[in-house]
Amino acid sequence: MALDSIIPYVVIAGYLLVTLVVGLVGYRQQQNTPDDYFLADRNMGAILLFFTLIATNFSAFAFLGFSGSGYRIGLSYYGMMGFGTGLIALTFYFIGYRVWLVGKEHGLITPSELMEARFRSTGVSPGISNTLKLIFLGVMVIFTIPYLTLQPIGAGYIIETLTNGQIPYFTGATFLTIVIVLYVFMGGMRSVALTDVIQGVLMFTLMLAAVAAIASSLGGIAEANRTVYTLKPELFSRQGIDNFFTYRKWFSFMILWMLSVPMFPQMFMRFYTSKNSNSLKVSVVIYPLVSAIMFICPVLIGMWGHISFSDLTAKASDQVFPMMLAEHTPIWLASLVMVGALAALMSTLDSQLLALSSMLTRDIYFAYFRKTASLKEQTFVGRLLIVLLAIIGLIIAKNPPDTITAIATQAFTGLAVLFPTVIAVLYSKTIHPLTCIVSILVGEAAVIGFQLGIIPKSLTFGFLPVVPIVALSALIIIVGSIKPIQRLVNSSES
C-alpha cells in the first residue's frame, strides 16, 4: 500500500485514540453522581465553558453545510451567519444567565426540569406543570434527533472521501459513532468538555489552515475570488445565486439561528454547567468574535469549488469541502483538516447524546418509573440510552437527505417554537403553564402544517415559516399574560 493511502488512516486513528484517552481521563475524575456525569459538577470556568459552547454548536454543518451553502448561494451566506451569530450570543446571555441562576437554586439538570421548577411554589396544579414539562421534553427530543443524525452523515462523507471510497459512507459513520459512544459512555460531561477543548482548537486552527492552503493553490485569496467572480459573479451579490436571499429571507435565517440555537438541549444544559456568572459573560463576548473569523473559511472554500467542480448537484455540493482539499492540498494536510471536521461533528454528537440521555433518564425513567433509583442507577440508565440514541441516529443516517442545510433548517424551526415559552418562564412572574402549553402545541402544529403543505406558503408572507410560527407562539404568550385572560385560565383550572 502506497504511503499516501496510509496517511489518512494514521491521522484518523491517532486523533480517535487521543479522544478515547481524554475520555478515560474524564472517567477517572468522575464522582458517579448525576450532577457530575451530566453537568461536570457545575464547575466549568470561562475558558472551558467557551470551548464546550463553541465546539458543541459547530457541527458537521459548520464544515460541510456552510461550504455547500457557499457553493449554492455565495458570499451572502456568510453575512447572514455572521450577523446571526452575534444575535445568538445575546440570547445566550439573556437566557443562559437566568437558566444558570434557577438551575443552581433548584439543582436542575435537564432543560425540561426548569418548566416544572418554575411553577412548583405558585399554586399551579402539578398536573399542568408536569404536562408542560413533558411537552417541552418531547419537542426537544423530536427536533434534536434529526440534527443529531447530521453528525454521522458528515462522518460518513468525510471518511469515505479521505479513504477514496475504501471505507464506505455508512461504515465510516458507524465506526465514528462507536468511538463517540465509548468516551461519552465512560466519562459523561467531564469527558465531553475535555475533548471539546481539543476539538475546538483543532476546528479553528485547521479551518484556517484549509483556507490558506487551498487559496495558495489557486493563486491567493484575491486571485481565487477574481476567478470565481469571472465564472459566477452572482456569488458575490447580496442576494446570492438565483436571488436566494430576499431581505425577508435574510432576516428569517438570522432570527432562526437566534431563536433556535439556545433551545437545543446540548446548548441549554451548558448554561447549568457554568462555575459562575463571569464564566458565562466571557463566553458570550468571545463566541461571536471567533465565529466571525471561522465562518468565512468554509463559505469561501465552497465558492471556490466552482473553479474545480462546476455544476455539482445540491447533495454533492455538501461534499465540496473534502473534494477541494483532495484536489488542492497534499494528502497529509487534507487528512489533518478533515480531522478538524471530524472534531466539529464529534463535539456536537457527543453533547447531543449526553443531553438527550440525561433528559430521558431524569424526566421519564426517574420521574415516572423509578423514583427510588439510586444515583448510580441513573447514570447507568443514561449510558444505556446513549447507545440507543446513537443507534437511532445511525438508522436515520443510512439514507441521508438531499442537503444538510435542509434538515438543519427543519430541526431549528421546530425548536424555535420553544423560545417564547422559555422567555416567559424566565422573565414573567404571572405566566400560566397552560398558556405555554397552548403556545407550544399551536406552534408545532404550524410547523407540521407548513412542512406537509396543509398551510399554504403564501401565509409566510415571503419569510421563512419560522417567522410567522414564532410570532404566533409569542402572541399566544402575550395574550395569555393579559389579566382578564389569566383570570379565565385560573378559573378553568380550579
C-alpha positions in Angstrom: 0.0 0.0 0.0 1.4 3.4 -1.0 2.3 5.9 1.7 -0.3 8.4 0.6 -3.0 5.9 1.0 -1.9 5.1 4.6 -1.7 8.7 5.8 -5.4 9.3 6.2 -5.8 6.1 8.3 -2.8 7.0 10.5 -4.1 10.6 11.1 -7.7 9.5 11.8 -6.6 6.6 14.1 -4.2 9.0 16.0 -7.0 11.5 16.6 -9.5 9.0 17.7 -7.0 7.4 20.1 -6.5 10.8 21.7 -10.2 11.3 22.2 -10.5 7.9 23.9 -7.6 8.7 26.2 -9.2 12.0 27.2 -12.5 10.1 27.7 -10.6 7.8 30.1 -9.2 10.8 32.0 -12.8 12.1 32.4 -13.8 8.7 33.6 -11.1 8.6 36.3 -12.1 12.0 37.6 -15.8 11.1 37.7 -17.6 11.1 41.1 -20.5 8.9 39.7 -23.3 11.4 40.6 -25.9 12.8 38.2 -24.5 16.3 38.7 -21.0 15.1 37.8 -21.9 12.8 35.0 -24.4 15.1 33.2 -23.1 18.5 34.2 -19.4 18.1 35.2 -20.3 19.1 38.7 -21.4 22.6 37.6 -17.8 23.7 37.8 -16.8 24.9 34.3 -14.6 28.0 34.2 -14.7 30.7 31.5 -12.2 29.0 29.1 -13.7 25.5 29.4 -17.2 26.8 29.0 -16.4 28.8 26.0 -14.7 25.9 24.2 -17.6 23.5 25.1 -20.2 26.0 23.9 -18.4 26.7 20.6 -17.4 23.1 19.9 -20.9 21.9 20.7 -22.6 24.3 18.3 -20.1 23.9 15.5 -21.1 20.6 13.9 -20.8 18.9 10.6 -23.0 21.7 9.4 -20.2 24.2 10.0 -17.8 22.4 7.7 -20.0 20.6 5.1 -23.2 22.6 5.3 -21.5 26.0 5.2 -19.3 25.1 2.3 -22.2 23.6 0.5 -24.2 26.7 1.0 -21.3 28.8 -0.1 -21.3 26.8 -3.3 -25.0 27.0 -3.9 -25.7 30.6 -2.6 -22.5 32.6 -2.3 -20.8 35.1 0.0 -24.1 36.5 1.3 -24.5 33.3 3.3 -21.5 34.4 5.4 -23.1 37.8 6.1 -26.3 36.2 7.3 -24.4 33.8 9.6 -22.1 36.5 10.9 -24.9 38.7 12.0 -27.0 35.8 13.2 -24.2 34.6 15.4 -23.9 38.0 17.1 -27.6 37.7 18.0 -27.1 34.2 19.2 -24.5 35.5 21.7 -27.2 37.9 23.1 -29.7 35.2 23.6 -27.0 33.0 25.3 -26.7 35.7 28.0 -30.3 36.7 28.4 -31.4 33.1 28.6 -28.2 31.5 29.9 -27.8 33.7 32.9 -31.3 33.2 34.2 -31.1 29.4 33.5 -27.9 29.3 35.5 -29.4 31.1 38.4 -32.5 28.9 38.6 -30.6 25.7 37.9 -28.2 26.5 40.7 -31.0 27.3 43.1 -33.1 24.2 42.4 -30.4 21.7 41.5 -31.7 21.3 37.9 -30.0 19.0 35.4 -32.3 19.0 32.3 -33.9 21.8 30.4 -37.4 20.4 30.9 -36.9 20.3 34.7 -36.9 24.1 34.5 -40.5 24.1 33.4 -41.6 22.2 36.5 -39.4 24.1 38.9 -40.8 27.5 37.7 -44.3 26.7 38.9 -43.5 24.5 41.9 -44.5 27.0 44.5 -47.0 29.1 42.7 -50.1 27.1 43.5 -50.5 25.8 39.9 -51.7 22.3 39.6 -48.7 19.9 39.4 -50.5 18.0 36.6 -50.5 21.0 34.3 -46.8 21.9 35.1 -45.9 18.3 34.5 -47.7 18.3 31.2 -45.7 21.4 30.1 -42.5 19.6 31.2 -43.3 16.5 29.1 -44.4 18.6 26.0 -41.2 20.7 26.3 -39.2 17.4 26.6 -40.9 15.9 23.6 -40.3 18.8 21.3 -36.6 18.9 22.3 -36.1 15.2 21.7 -38.1 15.1 18.4 -36.3 18.0 16.8 -32.9 17.3 18.1 -32.7 13.8 16.7 -32.7 15.0 13.0 -29.9 17.3 13.8 -28.1 14.6 15.7 -28.3 12.5 12.5 -26.3 15.1 10.6 -23.2 14.2 12.5 -22.9 10.5 11.4 -23.9 11.7 7.9 -20.9 14.1 8.0 -18.6 11.5 9.3 -19.6 9.1 6.6 -19.0 11.7 3.9 -15.6 12.7 5.3 -14.2 9.3 5.9 -15.4 8.0 2.5 -13.7 10.9 0.7 -10.5 10.7 2.7 -10.1 7.0 2.0 -11.1 7.3 -1.7 -14.1 5.1 -1.0 -12.1 2.3 0.6 -14.2 2.8 3.7 -17.9 3.2 2.5 -20.1 6.0 3.8 -22.2 4.1 6.3 -19.2 2.0 7.6 -17.3 5.3 8.4 -20.4 6.8 10.0 -20.9 3.7 12.2 -17.3 3.4 13.3 -17.0 7.1 14.3 -20.3 6.9 16.2 -19.0 3.9 18.2 -15.9 5.8 19.2 -18.0 8.7 20.4 -20.3 6.4 22.4 -17.3 4.9 24.1 -15.9 8.1 25.6 -19.3 9.6 26.4 -20.3 6.3 28.0 -17.2 6.4 30.2 -16.8 10.0 31.3 -20.1 11.8 30.7 -20.0 15.6 30.6 -16.5 15.8 32.1 -15.1 13.8 29.2 -17.2 15.7 26.7 -15.9 19.1 28.0 -12.3 18.0 28.0 -12.5 16.6 24.4 -14.3 19.9 23.4 -11.2 21.9 24.3 -9.1 19.7 21.9 -11.8 19.7 19.3 -12.3 23.4 19.5 -8.7 24.2 19.0 -8.4 21.7 16.1 -11.5 23.1 14.4 -10.3 26.7 14.4 -6.6 26.2 13.5 -7.3 23.5 10.9 -10.1 25.5 9.2 -7.7 28.5 8.9 -5.0 26.1 7.5 -7.5 24.7 5.0 -8.5 28.1 3.5 -4.8 29.2 3.4 -3.7 26.1 1.6 -6.5 26.0 -0.9 -6.1 29.7 -1.6 -2.4 29.3 -2.2 -3.1 26.5 -4.7 -5.5 28.9 -6.5 -3.0 31.8 -6.6 -4.1 33.5 -3.4 -7.4 34.6 -1.9 -7.7 37.7 -4.2 -6.9 35.6 -7.4 -9.3 32.8 -6.3 -12.1 35.4 -5.8 -11.4 37.0 -9.1 -11.5 33.7 -10.9 -14.8 32.8 -9.2 -16.2 36.2 -10.0 -15.5 35.7 -13.7 -17.3 32.3 -13.6 -20.2 33.3 -11.4 -20.4 37.0 -10.4 -23.8 36.4 -8.7 -21.9 34.5 -5.9 -20.7 38.0 -4.6 -24.1 39.6 -4.8 -26.2 40.3 -1.7 -29.0 38.1 -3.0 -26.7 35.2 -3.9 -27.3 32.7 -6.8 -30.8 32.7 -8.2 -31.7 35.7 -5.9 -31.8 33.2 -3.0 -31.7 35.9 -0.2 -34.5 38.4 -0.3 -34.5 40.8 2.6 -37.2 38.8 4.3 -35.4 35.5 3.9 -32.1 37.0 5.1 -34.0 38.3 8.2 -35.7 34.9 8.7 -32.4 33.0 8.8 -30.9 35.4 11.3 -34.0 35.0 13.5 -33.9 31.3 13.0 -30.4 30.9 14.5 -31.0 33.3 17.3 -34.2 31.7 18.5 -33.3 28.0 18.0 -29.6 27.5 19.0 -30.2 28.2 22.7 -33.1 25.7 22.5 -31.0 22.7 21.6 -30.8 20.7 24.8 -27.0 20.3 24.5 -26.6 24.1 24.4 -29.3 24.7 27.1 -27.6 22.3 29.5 -24.3 24.1 29.1 -25.8 27.1 31.0 -26.2 24.9 34.1 -22.6 23.9 34.0 -21.1 27.4 34.4 -19.0 27.8 37.6 -20.2 31.4 38.0 -21.9 34.2 36.1 -18.5 35.6 34.9 -17.7 32.4 33.0 -20.9 32.8 31.0 -20.2 36.5 30.3 -16.7 35.8 29.0 -18.1 33.1 26.7 -20.8 35.4 25.3 -18.2 38.1 24.4 -15.7 35.7 22.7 -18.2 33.5 20.9 -19.3 35.9 18.1 -15.7 37.0 17.5 -14.3 33.5 17.0 -17.4 32.6 14.9 -17.0 35.6 12.6 -13.4 34.5 11.8 -14.2 30.8 11.4 -17.4 31.1 9.4 -15.9 32.9 6.4 -13.5 30.0 5.7 -15.9 27.2 4.6 -18.1 29.7 2.7 -15.0 30.8 0.7 -14.0 27.3 0.0 -17.5 26.4 -1.2 -17.5 29.4 -3.6 -14.0 28.4 -4.9 -15.4 25.0 -5.6 -16.9 26.4 -8.8 -13.3 26.7 -10.1 -12.6 22.9 -9.8 -16.1 21.4 -9.8 -18.8 23.0 -11.9 -22.4 22.1 -11.7 -22.4 19.9 -8.6 -25.9 18.7 -7.5 -27.4 20.0 -4.3 -26.5 16.8 -2.4 -23.0 16.6 -3.9 -22.3 20.2 -3.0 -22.3 19.3 0.7 -19.1 17.3 -0.1 -17.3 20.2 -1.8 -15.1 20.9 1.3 -13.3 17.5 1.3 -13.3 17.5 -2.5 -11.5 20.8 -2.6 -9.0 19.6 0.0 -8.3 16.4 -2.0 -7.9 18.5 -5.2 -5.7 21.3 -3.9 -3.7 20.2 -0.8 -1.3 17.4 0.0 -2.9 14.2 1.4 -1.3 14.8 4.9 -2.8 18.3 5.1 -6.2 17.2 3.8 -6.2 14.4 6.4 -5.4 16.8 9.2 -8.1 19.3 8.2 -10.7 16.6 7.9 -9.8 15.6 11.4 -10.9 19.2 12.3 -14.2 18.5 10.6 -14.5 15.2 12.5 -13.8 17.2 15.7 -16.6 19.5 14.8 -19.2 16.8 14.3 -17.9 14.6 17.2 -18.1 17.6 19.7 -21.7 18.1 18.7 -22.8 14.4 18.6 -21.3 13.6 22.0 -23.1 16.5 23.6 -26.4 15.7 21.9 -26.2 12.1 23.0 -25.5 13.1 26.6 -28.2 15.8 26.7 -30.9 13.6 25.3 -30.0 10.6 27.5 -30.0 12.9 30.6 -33.5 14.2 29.7 -34.9 10.7 29.1 -33.3 9.4 32.3 -34.3 12.2 34.6 -37.6 13.3 33.2 -39.0 9.9 32.2 -37.3 7.0 33.9 -36.6 8.6 37.2 -39.7 10.8 37.4 -42.3 8.2 36.4 -40.8 4.7 36.6 -38.1 4.6 39.3 -38.4 7.5 41.8 -36.2 5.4 44.1 -33.4 5.0 41.6 -30.0 5.5 43.1 -27.5 8.0 41.7 -25.5 5.0 40.3 -28.6 3.6 38.6 -29.5 6.9 37.0 -26.0 7.2 35.4 -26.2 3.5 34.3 -29.6 4.1 32.5 -28.2 7.3 31.0 -25.3 5.3 29.5 -27.7 2.7 28.0 -29.8 5.5 26.4 -26.7 6.9 24.9 -26.2 3.7 23.0 -29.9 3.5 22.0 -29.9 7.1 20.7 -26.7 6.5 18.7 -28.3 3.5 17.0 -31.4 5.6 16.1 -29.2 8.3 14.6 -27.4 5.8 12.5 -30.6 4.2 11.2 -31.8 7.6 10.0 -28.4 8.5 8.6 -28.4 5.3 6.4 -30.4 7.3 3.8 -29.2 10.9 4.0 -31.4 13.9 2.9 -30.8 16.0 -0.2 -28.9 18.7 1.6 -27.5 19.1 5.1 -28.9 22.7 5.2 -32.5 21.4 4.6 -32.6 19.1 7.5 -30.9 21.6 9.8 -33.5 24.3 9.0 -36.4 22.0 9.8 -34.9 20.9 13.1 -34.1 24.6 14.0 -37.6 25.7 13.2 -39.2 23.1 15.5 -37.0 24.1 18.4 -37.5 27.9 17.8 -41.2 27.4 18.9 -39.9 26.9 22.5 -38.3 30.3 22.6 -41.3 32.4 23.7 -42.2 29.9 26.4 -38.6 30.0 27.8 -38.6 33.8 27.9 -41.9 33.8 29.6 -40.9 31.2 32.2 -37.7 33.0 33.0 -38.9 36.6 33.0 -42.7 36.7 33.6 -44.0 36.3 37.2 -47.6 35.8 36.1 -47.4 33.4 33.2 -49.5 30.3 33.5 -48.2 26.9 32.3 -51.5 26.3 30.3 -50.7 29.4 28.2 -47.2 27.9 27.5 -48.7 24.6 26.5 -51.1 26.2 24.0 -48.2 28.3 22.6 -46.0 25.3 22.0 -48.8 23.0 20.6 -50.1 25.6 18.2 -46.6 26.5 17.1 -45.6 22.9 16.4 -48.9 22.2 14.6 -48.0 25.2 12.4 -44.5 23.7 11.8 -46.2 20.4 10.7 -48.8 22.3 8.6 -46.1 24.2 6.6 -44.0 21.1 6.2 -46.8 19.0 4.8 -48.3 21.8 2.7 -51.5 21.9 4.7 -50.8 25.6 5.4 -50.2 27.5 2.1 -46.7 29.0 1.7 -48.3 32.3 0.9 -49.0 32.7 4.7 -45.3 33.1 5.3 -45.5 36.5 3.5 -42.1 35.9 1.9 -40.4 35.0 5.2 -39.3 31.5 6.2 -42.0 29.7 8.2 -40.1 30.2 11.4 -41.1 33.9 11.5 -44.9 33.7 11.4 -44.8 30.5 13.5 -42.8 32.0 16.4 -44.8 35.3 16.1 -48.0 33.2 16.6 -46.5 31.4 19.6 -45.3 34.7 21.1 -48.7 36.2 20.5 -50.4 33.4 22.5 -47.9 34.1 25.4 -48.7 37.8 25.3 -52.5 37.3 25.1 -52.2 34.8 27.9 -50.5 37.4 30.1 -53.4 39.8 29.9 -55.1 39.9 33.3 -58.7 39.0 32.2 -57.3 36.0 30.2 -55.2 35.0 33.2 -58.3 35.0 35.5 -60.2 32.9 32.9 -57.3 30.4 32.7 -57.0 30.2 36.5 -60.8 29.7 37.0 -60.8 26.9 34.3 -58.0 25.2 36.2 -59.9 25.3 39.5 
